[in-house]
Amino acid sequence: MTIAVMVVDDQQVVREGLVALLGLLDDVEVAGSAANGAEALALAGRLDPLDVVLMDLNMPVMSGAEATGHLTREHPDVAVLVLTTYSDDASIAGALAAGARGYLTKDAGRHEIGAALRAVVAGQLTFGADVSRQVAGALSGAVKPAPRKESLPDGLTAREAEVLGLIAAGLSNGEIAAELVIGETTVKTHINNAFAKIGVGNRVEALRYAERHGLAREPKR
């Protein structure tokens, strides 16, 4: 399959250089070129076939992002692959929101551009390595971490806190073992460790401690 590509860039030397570079790819044919988004829109309607528009962003008359929005609405079968100098969050977000399927910066080489062209024709999203880091960073910043649970008092483990809560509920060692589905010997170990940590010597003191620190709980059984 030969990929028909339109090159859009307002700098003539860059535009001509891209046309020459794409000509070195066996499966790519340059169908046309344009100096701004408005020219690209007018030309897209006359080119058949046209598979991909290799789009710059910062151009006079009509920007690449605006042209991308028009192209994706008027020619949904044509993929837009951004090739620009800018890799800031706003530029990337604007291009993707407009419908671009890929985003490369102008330090991309021939093979990377070729791979990206093939990816967007196949319906895949594709990003240059530096852009991928930007996108990952933006996504991680948009995801709020889960709130941290309050730490348990006196270095208690979660299991020791559970055992103290069940002591406060009035359960015996055997009942605690059945509730937590663990052995009774293990329950005794947890009790001894918990008592040592919180400085109590009996179950009554442990009950008061559990209630004071909000550890008391109702058994499931």
C-alpha positions as CSV (number, residue, x, y, z in Angstrom):
1,M,0.0,0.0,0.0
2,T,1.3,3.5,-0.9
3,I,0.5,6.2,1.6
4,A,-0.6,9.5,-0.1
5,V,0.6,12.4,2.0
6,M,0.1,16.2,1.9
7,V,2.8,18.3,3.5
8,V,1.7,21.5,5.3
9,D,4.3,24.0,6.5
10,D,4.6,27.7,6.2
11,Q,8.4,27.6,5.8
12,Q,9.3,26.8,2.2
13,V,12.7,25.3,3.0
14,V,11.1,23.0,5.5
15,R,8.2,22.1,3.2
16,E,10.6,21.3,0.4
17,G,12.9,19.4,2.7
18,L,10.0,17.2,3.9
19,V,8.8,16.5,0.4
20,A,12.3,15.3,-0.5
21,L,12.6,13.3,2.7
22,L,9.3,11.6,2.2
23,G,10.3,10.8,-1.3
24,L,13.0,8.4,0.1
25,L,10.3,6.2,1.7
26,D,9.3,3.4,-0.6
27,D,5.6,3.3,0.6
28,V,5.0,7.0,0.7
29,E,3.9,9.3,-2.1
30,V,3.7,13.1,-1.7
31,A,0.3,14.1,-3.1
32,G,0.7,17.8,-2.6
33,S,1.9,20.6,-0.3
34,A,0.5,23.7,1.3
35,A,1.9,26.8,3.1
36,N,-0.9,27.2,5.7
37,G,-4.1,25.6,7.0
38,A,-6.4,27.4,4.6
39,E,-4.4,26.2,1.6
40,A,-4.4,22.6,3.1
41,L,-8.2,22.6,3.3
42,A,-8.7,23.8,-0.2
43,L,-6.2,21.3,-1.6
44,A,-7.5,18.4,0.4
45,G,-10.8,18.5,-1.5
46,R,-8.9,18.2,-4.8
47,L,-6.5,15.4,-3.9
48,D,-7.6,11.8,-4.4
49,P,-6.4,9.7,-2.9
50,L,-5.2,11.4,0.3
51,D,-4.3,9.4,3.4
52,V,-2.4,11.6,5.7
53,V,-1.8,15.3,6.2
54,L,1.6,16.1,7.8
55,M,0.7,19.3,9.6
56,D,2.7,22.1,11.1
57,L,0.9,24.0,13.9
58,N,2.1,27.6,14.0
59,M,1.2,29.1,10.6
60,P,-0.3,32.3,9.3
61,V,-3.9,32.6,7.8
62,M,-5.0,29.4,9.5
63,S,-3.2,27.5,12.2
64,G,-2.5,23.8,12.0
65,A,-4.9,23.0,15.0
66,E,-7.7,24.9,13.4
67,A,-7.1,23.2,10.0
68,T,-7.0,19.9,11.7
69,G,-10.4,20.4,13.2
70,H,-11.9,21.2,9.8
71,L,-10.1,18.3,8.1
72,T,-11.2,15.7,10.6
73,R,-14.8,16.9,10.2
74,E,-14.9,17.3,6.4
75,H,-12.5,14.4,5.5
76,P,-12.8,11.9,8.3
77,D,-10.9,9.2,6.3
78,V,-7.8,11.5,6.2
79,A,-5.5,11.2,9.2
80,V,-3.6,14.3,10.5
81,L,-0.1,13.8,11.8
82,V,1.3,16.9,13.5
83,L,5.0,17.7,12.8
84,T,6.0,20.8,14.7
85,T,8.7,22.6,16.7
86,Y,6.5,22.8,19.8
87,S,6.0,20.1,22.4
88,D,4.4,22.1,25.2
89,D,1.2,20.8,26.9
90,A,-1.1,23.4,25.3
91,S,0.1,22.6,21.8
92,I,-0.2,18.9,22.2
93,A,-3.6,19.1,23.9
94,G,-5.0,21.5,21.2
95,A,-3.9,19.3,18.4
96,L,-5.3,16.1,19.9
97,A,-8.5,17.9,20.8
98,A,-8.8,18.9,17.2
99,G,-8.5,15.3,16.1
100,A,-4.8,14.7,15.2
101,R,-3.9,11.1,15.4
102,G,-0.2,11.6,16.0
103,Y,2.3,14.2,17.2
104,L,6.0,14.5,16.3
105,T,8.5,17.2,16.8
106,K,10.8,18.4,13.9
107,D,13.8,16.6,15.3
108,A,12.2,13.3,14.1
109,G,14.1,11.4,11.5
110,R,12.9,9.8,8.3
111,H,12.3,6.4,9.8
112,E,10.4,7.8,12.8
113,I,8.2,9.9,10.4
114,G,7.6,6.9,8.2
115,A,6.6,4.7,11.1
116,A,4.2,7.4,12.4
117,L,2.6,7.7,9.0
118,R,2.0,4.0,8.8
119,A,0.6,4.0,12.4
120,V,-2.0,6.8,11.8
121,V,-3.1,5.2,8.5
122,A,-3.8,2.0,10.6
123,G,-5.9,4.1,13.0
124,Q,-3.4,4.2,15.8
125,L,-2.4,7.1,17.9
126,T,1.3,7.7,17.8
127,F,3.7,10.1,19.5
128,G,7.4,10.9,19.3
129,A,9.4,9.9,22.4
130,D,9.6,13.4,23.8
131,V,5.9,14.0,23.2
132,S,5.1,10.7,24.9
133,R,6.8,11.9,28.1
134,Q,4.8,15.1,27.9
135,V,1.5,13.2,27.5
136,A,2.4,10.7,30.3
137,G,3.3,13.6,32.6
138,A,0.0,15.4,31.8
139,L,-2.0,12.3,32.4
140,S,-0.3,11.5,35.7
141,G,-0.9,15.1,36.8
142,A,-4.6,14.7,36.0
143,V,-5.0,11.6,38.1
144,K,-5.3,12.5,41.7
145,P,-3.7,10.0,44.1
146,A,-5.9,8.2,46.5
147,P,-5.9,9.9,49.9
148,R,-3.5,8.3,52.3
149,K,-4.9,6.3,55.1
150,E,-4.2,7.6,58.6
151,S,-1.3,5.6,60.1
152,L,-2.2,3.3,63.0
153,P,-1.1,4.4,66.5
154,D,2.0,3.0,68.3
155,G,3.3,1.1,65.2
156,L,0.4,-1.3,65.2
157,T,0.0,-3.4,62.1
158,A,-3.4,-3.6,60.3
159,R,-3.9,-7.2,61.7
160,E,-3.0,-6.2,65.2
161,A,-5.5,-3.3,65.0
162,E,-8.1,-5.8,63.8
163,V,-7.5,-8.1,66.7
164,L,-7.7,-5.3,69.2
165,G,-11.0,-4.2,67.7
166,L,-12.4,-7.6,68.0
167,I,-11.2,-7.8,71.6
168,A,-13.1,-4.6,72.2
169,A,-16.2,-6.3,70.6
170,G,-15.9,-9.0,73.3
171,L,-14.7,-11.9,71.2
172,S,-12.6,-14.7,72.7
173,N,-9.3,-15.8,71.0
174,G,-11.1,-18.7,69.3
175,E,-13.9,-16.4,68.0
176,I,-11.2,-14.0,66.7
177,A,-9.5,-16.8,65.0
178,A,-12.8,-17.9,63.3
179,E,-13.6,-14.3,62.4
180,L,-10.2,-13.6,60.7
181,V,-9.8,-17.2,59.4
182,I,-6.5,-17.7,61.1
183,G,-5.1,-20.0,63.7
184,E,-5.7,-19.4,67.4
185,T,-1.9,-19.5,68.0
186,T,-1.5,-16.7,65.5
187,V,-4.2,-14.7,67.3
188,K,-2.2,-15.1,70.5
189,T,0.9,-13.9,68.8
190,H,-0.9,-10.8,67.5
191,I,-2.3,-10.1,70.9
192,N,1.1,-10.3,72.6
193,N,2.7,-8.1,70.0
194,A,-0.1,-5.5,70.2
195,F,-0.1,-5.5,74.0
196,A,3.6,-4.9,74.0
197,K,3.3,-2.0,71.6
198,I,0.4,-0.2,73.3
199,G,1.7,-0.9,76.8
200,V,-1.3,-2.8,78.3
201,G,-1.4,-6.0,80.3
202,N,-4.9,-7.3,79.9
203,R,-8.0,-7.3,77.7
204,V,-9.9,-4.7,79.7
205,E,-7.0,-2.2,79.2
206,A,-6.9,-3.3,75.5
207,L,-10.6,-2.6,75.2
208,R,-10.2,0.9,76.5
209,Y,-7.3,1.5,74.2
210,A,-9.3,0.3,71.2
211,E,-12.2,2.5,72.0
212,R,-10.0,5.5,72.7
213,H,-8.3,5.2,69.3
214,G,-11.4,4.3,67.3
215,L,-10.3,0.7,66.6
216,A,-13.4,-1.0,68.0
217,R,-15.3,-2.9,65.3
218,E,-18.3,-5.2,64.9
219,P,-17.5,-8.8,63.9
220,K,-18.8,-10.0,60.5
221,R,-20.0,-13.4,61.9
